[in-house]
Amino acid sequence: MGAGGRMTEQEREKQELLGRATGGAAVQRSPVDKPPFTLGQIKKAIPPHCFQRSVIKSFSYVVHDLVIAAGLLYFALVGIPALPTVLHFAAWPLYWAAQGCVLTGVWVIAHECGHHAFSDYQLLDDIVGLVLHSWLLVPYFSWKYSHRRHHSNTGSMERDEVFVPKQKEALAWYAPYVYNNPVGRLVHIVVQLTLGWPLYLAFNASGRPYPRFACHYDPYGPIYNDRERAQIFVSDAGVLAVSFALYKLAAAFGFWWVVRVYGVPLLIVNAWLVLITYLQHTHPALPHYDSSEWDWLRGALATVDRDYGILNRVFHNITDTHVAHHLFSTMPHYHAMEATKAIRPVLGEYYQFDPTPVVKATWREAKECIYVEPEDRKGVFWYSNKF
């Protein structure tokens, strides 16, 4: 890499070859040299009001999302039964898709509470986050602490917490048969979107390796320290309380009623969560670092903003402002777009944005980003798919 993060002619040729391999325009890899700017310089480029949190404004988004979710629930309980039976086959999928997207927005607000970006009051943030996440069967404090460590170690091969890529030698023997054919790749994507989130919470699937069994529901597991264990019990209690409420609803209205009204939208929420996170941290242009190269700023920049169209707003712009979020995670989402525009000139080639449609990007990343390996520079790892 040339001075100031600029690429040499030889490196540009490699980029063009990579672009042709991925079936699109040239993918410009992120620079891996230490940035010629500091976090403080990035922060100075952002208007100061972007860091201000408003209780009223934050709650307005909660109310907005919950009102829409309540309206959709009313449609499911009252509107759909009033329709001709033949229309039920179209009405229920529409309800599931819409409710799943709206509740993903609720999930994002709870995630913001975990970052202390909801208000200036930590207790209020934790109460709101615990209530919202528990209703989505998420152990709030458990995920809050593991996710905080993800933000502290993004891009680290040894210490990152989620979607930690494997090196080629660590892949299972059957990996080439799964990833090198369309059917196997599709099955992998479907399994990841449907089972990825519960497997991560229960078994730390796709997470960093720990010396013993790691589980988000285990207060005494290796993910947490002694100061955090009591709050893990609180998270478990929240999930158990909602699970009991769902049990009582199933006893009163039937199991399949709960599945139709709550279960399927929750599956869609989980699928969006996995997909959004996967696409934020998986891209041919993004490096990973081992301990000999990693530092916090380069790791935080090893993520990419994506374009989900109208869903950007539904998801409170967690999709297209993720770089700014990793740099300043206590910034409320309603200022993130302005902040992103402000920091792009400072970041230059270190900023990554990919407008590739989500379905196409998912397929490409599943095909091209199978494992990581070092190339010209020891300690810096790039995605590859060559077997």
N, C-alpha and C positions, 0 to 999 in steps of 0.2 A: 504494500500500500504506500502510495506516495505521500509526501508531506501534506499536512492539513487534511488527511482523510481522502485525498483524490486518488483515483485508480490509475495505474500505469496502462500502457497500450496492451501489454500482454494480459493484464487482468480484465480489461474490457473485452478482449477476444473470448476469454473464459465465460464472461457474463453472457455474451451473445450465444455461445454454444449452450449454456444453461437455459437460456430463453427458448431456443429451438427445441431442447429436450423436453421442456414443460409445455410445449405446444402453444406458446403465446409470445408476447413481446419480451424483449430481453429483461431478465430479472436482475436488477442491480442490487448486489449484496450490500448489506450494511458494512460500513467501515469497522475495522476491529482495532485500530489504533486507539490510544486514549484520546478522548475528544479534546478539541482545542478550546473548550468552554467548560465552565463549572456549573454545578447545580444552582449556585447563587446567581450566576449570570443568566441562566434560563428563567429563574424566578423573577428577576428584575424586568424581564420583557413582558411579564404578565401584569395587567392592571391590578392594583391592590384589592379592589372590591371583589375580584374573583375568588379570593380566599375567605370571604365573609360568609358565614352560615346563618341562615334565617329560619327560626322555628316555624314561623307562619308560612313561609314559602315552601319549606320542606313538607309540612303537614298538608299543604294544598295539593301536593302530588300524591300523597297517601290517599286523601279523600277522593281526588280525581279518579285514581285507579280503582279504589274500592266501590265507588258509585257505579262505574262501568261494569265491574265484576258482578255487582248486585243486580244490575239491569240484565246482564246476560244470564244470570241464574234465574231471574224471574221469567225470562224467555224460555229457558229449559223446562221450568216447572209448570208454567201456565201456557205459554205460547205454543210450544211444540205439541203438547197433547191436544190442543184445539185444532191443529192442522189435519188435513186428510192424511190417512195412514201412509199413502204412497210418498208423501213429502217428508216423512220422518227420516228417510234414508239420506236426504240432503240436509235437513235441518240439524240433525245431531252432529255430523262432521263439521258443519259451520260453527256450531256452538263450541265444540271441542277446540277447534283451531283458534277462534277468537278468544275464548276464555284462557286457553293456554298461553297466548301471547300477552294478554293483559296481566295475568298472574306472574309471568316472567318479569314484567315491569315492577310488580310488587316485590318480587325476589330481589331485584336490583336495589330497590330502596332499602330493604333489610340489609343487604350487603354494604350499602353506604353507611348504615348505622354501625356496622362492625368496624368501619374505618374511622369512626368519629367524624363523619362528614355530614351528618344529619343536622346537628345543632352544636352549640357550645357546651352542652351539658352531657357528660359521659353517661350518667345514670339514665337520662331520658333516652339517649341513643340506644342503650342496652335494653331498656324496657320495650321500646318500639320494635327493635330488631328481633328480640326474643319472641314477641307475640306474632309478628308477621312471618318469621321463619318457621316457628313451631307449627303454624297452620299449614305450612307447605312441607311439613315433616322434615325440616332441616334442623339439626342440633346447632343452635345459634352460636353459643360460645365455643363449642368444639371446632366448628368450621372457622369462626373468627380468628382463633389462635393459629390454626394451621395455615390459613390464608395469609395472615400477617407474616408468617415465616416465608411464604411464597414471595411476598413483596420484598422481603429482606434479602432473598437469595435468588431472584429471577435470573435465569440463564446459567445457573451453576449446575454442572454435571453431578456434583456431590451433594448439594444442599437444597436445591429447589424442591418444592413440595408437590407439584402437579405437572402432568404431561412431561415427565423427565424422559428424554429420548434414550433409547438403548444404543450401545455400540454393536457392530455387526456380530461380534463373537458371542454376545449375550442373547441373540435372538434364538427362538426355538427352532428346531430342525425343520418344522413344517412351514416356517415363515415364507419362503419363496413360493410355495404352492398357494398360500392365501393371498399374498399381495400381487403376485405376477399374473393373476387372471381376474377378469371382471367379476365373475360370480363370487369368488372368494373375497374380493375387495368389498363388494356390496354387502356380503354377510358381515364382514368385519365392521363396516360403517353402521349397519343396523344394530348389531350387538352393542357397539360403543354408545350409540344414542339411546338405547332402551335400558341397558343394564350398567352403563359406565358409571353413572352417579351413585346408585346404591352400592355398587361394588367398591367404589372409592371410599365411601363413608364406612363401610363394614370391614373391608379388607385392605384398604390403602392401595387398590389397584391403580396403576399408572403413577403412583406417588414415589417418593424417594425411598430407598431401602433403609430399614431400621434393623438394629441387631436382634430384635425379637418382634413378635406379632404386633402390628399396629392397627388400631381401630378407633374411629372418631367417637364411638360410644363408650369407650373404656377410659374412665378417669385416671387409671393407674398405668395406662399405656405409655410407650416411649415418646409419643408426640407431645405430651404435656409435662410441665414442671409442677412442683409442689404447690406453687401459688395459684395455679390454674385449675387444680383438680376439683375444688368445690363447685366451680361454675360449670364444669362438665356434667356434674350431677344435676344441676339446674337445667341444662340443655336436655338431658335425657328425660327429666320430668316433664318438660314442655312437650317433647315428642310423644311421650306416653300418654299425656293428658289428651292430646288431639287424637291419638290412636284410639283411646277409649271412647271419645265422642263419636268417632267414625263407627266404632263397633255398635254403639247405641243406635246410631242412625241406620245401620245395616239391620239391626234387630227390629227396628220399627218399620222400615220401608223396603227392606230387602237388600241383599248384597249387590245385585246388579244395578239397583237404583244408585247406590253409592259409587259404583264403577262408572256409570254413565255421567253422573253429575259432577263427581269430584276426581275419580281415579284417572280417567282418560286425560282431562286437562292437566293433571299433575304429571302424567307421563310426558306430555308435550313440554311442560315447564322444564322437566329434567333434561329432555332432549335438547332444548334450546340452550340450557346452561352448559351442557357438555360441548355442544357445537361451537358456541360463542368462545368459550375458553380455548378449545382446540385450535380454532382458526386465529385466535389472538397470538398464540405462541408457537404455531407450526406453519412454517413458510420457507421456501428454498432460500430466501434472502436473509434469514435470521441465523446468527451464530449462537453456539453455546460454548461455554468456557469451563476448563477444569481449574483447580485451585492455583495453578501456576500463572493463569492469565486473568481470572475473574476479578472484577471489582464492581461495586454496587451500581455505579452510573452506567457502565457499559451493559450490565445485566438488565437494568431497567429499560434501556433503549432497545433491547432485543425482543421487541414485540411489535405488532403491526395493527394499524387501524384498518377496519373493513367498512364496506358500505352495504347495509341491509335495506336500503330504500326507505319506505315509510316506517318500517319497523325500527329504524334508528330512534325515532321519537317515542315509539311505544316502549322500547327498552331503555329509555332515558339516556340515550347516547353512550351507553357503555361500550357499544360496538365500534363507533367511529371516533372515540376520544380516549382510547385505551392507553396510548403512549403517555398522554398528559396525566392520566389516572395513575400510572406506575411511577411517575416522577413526583406527583403531589396527591397522594391518596386521600388526604383530608379535605380536599377541595370538593364542594358540592357539585353534583352532576349538572345543575342548571347554569353553571359558569364554565363548564368544561369545553364547550364549543369555542367560546371566545378565547379561552386560554390556549387551545390547540392552534388557532389561527395566529396567536401572538408568538408561540414558540417555534413554529415551523421555520421561519427565516434563521433563527439561531441554530437549530438542529441541523439544517441543511441535509446532507446525505445520510445523516444518522436517523432521520425521520423516515418511517416506512408507512406507506398507505397503498392498499391494493383494492381497486374498484371491481375486481373480478366478481361476477355474480356468485352468490353463496353456494349454490348447488355445484357449479363448475369448479369453484375453489375447493370445496370439500372433496370432490372426486380427484382433483389434481394432487392435493396434499396427501390423500390416502395412497396415491400411486407413487409419488415422488419422494415423500418424506417418511421413509421407513426406518432408517437408522441414521446415526451420525458417525462421522469419522474425521480425523484431522487431515488436512491437505498440506499446504505449503508451510504452515506455521503451527508448531507444536503447542498444544494447549487450547487451540481454537478448533471447534468441531462444526462441520456443515452436514446438512441432510444429504442422503444419497439413497439410491434404490438398486444399486448394481449388485447382483449375486453371482 
